[in-house]
Amino acid sequence: MGPLRTARPREQPALATEAMPGSVWFPGSQLNCAVEVFRGRDEAGTAVVAVT
């Protein structure tokens, strides 16, 4: 699948402070899960099938 694409510069630490509990992981990062789930898939194909 490859590495995740995030909006966080690689120079920034993954952990804002070493305080536990209450840590803030990947401060300033943004992740679009839908983009990552469907990355590399056929855009013309079926994305979701639901049965109720």
C-alpha positions as a LaTeX table, in Angstrom:
\begin{tabular}{lrrr}
\hline
Residue & $x$ (\AA) & $y$ (\AA) & $z$ (\AA) \\
\hline
Met1 & 0.00 & 0.00 & 0.00 \\
Gly2 & 2.90 & 2.39 & 0.60 \\
Pro3 & 3.51 & 5.11 & 3.16 \\
Leu4 & 0.65 & 7.25 & 4.43 \\
Arg5 & 0.40 & 10.77 & 3.07 \\
Thr6 & 0.09 & 13.27 & 5.90 \\
Ala7 & 0.22 & 17.03 & 6.19 \\
Arg8 & 2.93 & 16.89 & 8.89 \\
Pro9 & 6.53 & 17.76 & 8.04 \\
Arg10 & 8.82 & 14.78 & 8.68 \\
Glu11 & 11.11 & 16.93 & 10.85 \\
Gln12 & 8.46 & 17.28 & 13.55 \\
Pro13 & 8.54 & 14.74 & 16.38 \\
Ala14 & 5.75 & 12.16 & 16.57 \\
Leu15 & 5.10 & 12.98 & 20.24 \\
Ala16 & 4.52 & 16.61 & 21.35 \\
Thr17 & 5.75 & 15.97 & 24.91 \\
Glu18 & 6.81 & 12.92 & 26.88 \\
Ala19 & 4.00 & 13.40 & 29.43 \\
Met20 & 1.86 & 10.30 & 29.92 \\
Pro21 & $-1.19$ & 10.22 & 30.12 \\
Gly22 & $-2.36$ & 13.18 & 28.09 \\
Ser23 & 0.13 & 12.82 & 25.26 \\
Val24 & $-0.52$ & 14.45 & 21.92 \\
Trp25 & 0.63 & 12.19 & 19.10 \\
Phe26 & 1.60 & 13.64 & 15.70 \\
Pro27 & 0.72 & 17.27 & 16.55 \\
Gly28 & $-0.52$ & 19.24 & 13.56 \\
Ser29 & $-1.02$ & 16.13 & 11.44 \\
Gln30 & $-4.04$ & 15.50 & 9.28 \\
Leu31 & $-5.06$ & 12.15 & 7.83 \\
Asn32 & $-7.89$ & 11.51 & 5.39 \\
Cys33 & $-8.86$ & 7.87 & 6.00 \\
Ala34 & $-11.06$ & 7.65 & 2.91 \\
Val35 & $-8.20$ & 8.76 & 0.67 \\
Glu36 & $-5.91$ & 6.12 & 2.21 \\
Val37 & $-8.49$ & 3.31 & 2.06 \\
Phe38 & $-9.25$ & 3.89 & $-1.61$ \\
Arg39 & $-5.75$ & 4.88 & $-2.77$ \\
Gly40 & $-4.70$ & 2.83 & $-5.78$ \\
Arg41 & $-8.21$ & 1.50 & $-6.40$ \\
Asp42 & $-10.09$ & 1.73 & $-9.70$ \\
Glu43 & $-12.01$ & 5.02 & $-9.61$ \\
Ala44 & $-14.71$ & 3.58 & $-11.88$ \\
Gly45 & $-15.19$ & 0.51 & $-9.67$ \\
Thr46 & $-17.63$ & $-0.11$ & $-6.84$ \\
Ala47 & $-16.49$ & 1.61 & $-3.64$ \\
Val48 & $-19.00$ & 0.40 & $-1.06$ \\
Val49 & $-21.54$ & $-2.43$ & $-0.97$ \\
Ala50 & $-24.04$ & $-2.53$ & 1.89 \\
Val51 & $-26.55$ & $-5.20$ & 2.86 \\
Thr52 & $-29.20$ & $-4.53$ & 5.48 \\
\hline
\end{tabular}
